[in-house]
């Protein structure tokens, strides 16, 4: 088994970017013309749709954040800094990168907010 490297990461990141863009497009698609959204006294189609749109908006924020991480990882690949922790400068474990190729930090610094 070969070590996970930049070539495989580039392909995986491109796939992930495409997947996230599709999800984001679905989550942010405009409401169908003629549909109404509102909260009434009784749960009905309008209330259900309003709740779904609120959930989709939250999901869209998460997807957009992950997409931003993927795009930054692609920039690091191009710059030759992919696979290096942006906090300590040490190599990120190849297993972590294989599971999450957009990782910008090693496990030790994963929760560090910059």
N, C-alpha and C positions, 0 to 999 in steps of 0.2 A: 504494500500500500504506500503510495507516495504522499508526501507532505502537502497539505493544502497551501496553495500559493497564489500569486497575483493573477495568473491567467485564469484559473478556475474562479477566483473571486470576481474578476471582471465579468465573466459570464453570469455568475450567480447574482451579482448586483444589477446587471442589466435586466435579468428576469424579474427580480424583486421590484425594480423601478416600474416596469411595465405592469406588474400585478397591482402595485399600489396606485398607479395612475388610473387603472380601470376601476378599482374600488372607490377612489376619490370621485371619479366622474359619476358613478352610480349614486354615491351618497349625497352629492351636491347637485344632482339633476333637478331642474325646475319642476314645480308641482304641475301636474296635468291641468290643462285649461278646463275650466268649468268645475273643478273640484273645490270644495270649501273646507276650510280648516277652522276649528274653533272648539272651545271647551264649553259645553253646555251643562245643564243640570243632570242629564242622563248620558251615560256612556253610549256613544253611537259611532258611526263611521268617521264623523268629523273629529271627535275626541281621540279616537284610535289613531287617525292619521296625524293629528297634532303631536301626540305622544311619540309616534314613530319618527316624525321629523326632528323632534328634540333629541331622540336617541341617535339618529343619523348625524346630526350636527356634532354631537360629542364624539362619535366614532370618526367623523371626518377630520376632527382636530388631531386625534391620535394617529390616523393614517397619514395626514400631512406632516406631522412631526417625524414619523418613521421615514417618509419619503425624503425629508430634509436630511436625515442622517445618512440615508443611502447616497444621496447626491454628494454629500461631503466626503463619504468614503470613496466615491469615484474620483473626486478631486485629489484625495490623498494618493490614490493609485497613480494618477497622472503625474503627481509631484514626487512620487517615489517614497512617500512616508507612510503608506498603508501598512498596517501590521505592527506599528510602533505606538505605544501608549502616549497620548498627548499630555499626560501629567508627568510621568516619570521618565519617559523616553526609552523604556525597556520594551523588548518584543512582547507582543500579545500572544498568548498561548495559541498555537495553530488549531487546537480543538475548539476553542472559543470562536476563532475566526471562521471555522468551517460551519459552525452552527449559526453564527451571527456575523457575516462578513462585513457589516457596517459598524462593528465595534470600533470605538475610537480609544478605548481605555482597557487596560488589563483588569483582571478580576479584582485585584486589590483596590484599584481606583475607580471602579465602575460607578460608584455612587457619588463621586466628587462632582460638585457643580462648579463649572467655570464661569 
